Structures are given as C-alpha cells and as structure tokens.
C-alpha cells in the first residue's frame, strides 16, 4: 500500500524487496501487470519510511521513478513451403525462432522445429512467457506420383448368347493394385478411351464388343496425382 502505480503501460502490482546492504536503506520495487508499451511510474508518498532518527522520507517524483516498458512483440517467420520426403507423406521441417522485441521471456514454437510435418498445411504458433504470440504456416506438398504395382492380366471371353458382346463382371476387371507415399485416399480406376473426349470410367460390369478393347488402369492419390 505504500507504493502507488501509474503510467500508460497499465501496471497493476508492485512487490517491494530489501536489497544490499540490507540495513533498511535500500529497496527494490518490482512492477508487473503491464499490457501495452508505455510508461511505468512507481510513486512513494512522504513519510512512508523513517530512519533511525525517525526522519520520514520525502515524496518521490515521477522523474525519479519513471521507466519505459516495451511490450512483447513477435514477428513470426515467413510461411514455409516444402516437398514431401521421398517415400514419405510429409517431411521434417526446421525453422528459426524469431528475435522478439520488448519484454517477452522465452519463446517456444508448436509444433517444434525439427518435427515431422504431414502433407498439407500446418499452423506453427510461436508463444512467449509474456503471453504474446504469432503464427506462420508450413505447407508440405505431395510431389510423388502413385505407382501401379499390379496391372490386371488380359481377359479373353466368349460373346454372350445371341449378341456380339460379352458382359465382363467388374470383379474380373478390378485386379489392379498401387502404392503411394500417401496411401490414404489412393484409388485404382479403370477407363475406356482414356485421355479422349469419350473417356469412360468402368465401375460395374462392362459389355465389351467382339474384338480387342484396351482398358487403361489409373492410380490417383488424394493430392490428385
């Protein structure tokens, strides 16, 4: 109650601690609660302390007890864009914690530098002991095409009775397999007239005309590769 706080930085709490030579003559005032940059004034009124001769102190002046407080400000790094590591659905990303301005204390990034970042966009948050924070994004791109590991064998059937076509069950066509660095969402599809205006995906039993018809097998992942 002996210390009165004011100033544009909005201080709220003062803690008074005696310091060396610890003979009742020297004290330290620690101030906290500031929320913005500005001035901090710790004032002590007259007669709040007395010496051994019972002489009271004179009132402090703002010139004696005014300091400038600089609030924590964090400027995050630029956004990062990287390709996935070979054969992996993501990559390890290293980044630098920025140098803050003001009274920040320690800074920490989440996820931490050196973490594995999956394909897609992840937000990294930089936080400080003072409470201020900033963020940037890490985008990992999937630049690897799926690989077809099993291509269905050729199919030979007779035409159906009384027609010049043969209805082939989809289960006989759907024999292809594929692999990808990002297997989630990987799909194997089958097409007639692939790459033309008449392209048609086969999803059920398909009637094939007499003769030889080419079916194209395509593997496509969630990144549309």
Helices and strands as residue ranges (DSSP letters): E 3-6, E 13-18, E 27-32, E 38-44, E 66-69, E 80-83, E 90-93, E 107-110, E 115-118, E 120-128, E 133-141, E 147-150, E 165-168, H 170-173, E 177-179, E 187-192, E 200-202, E 206-209, E 216-220
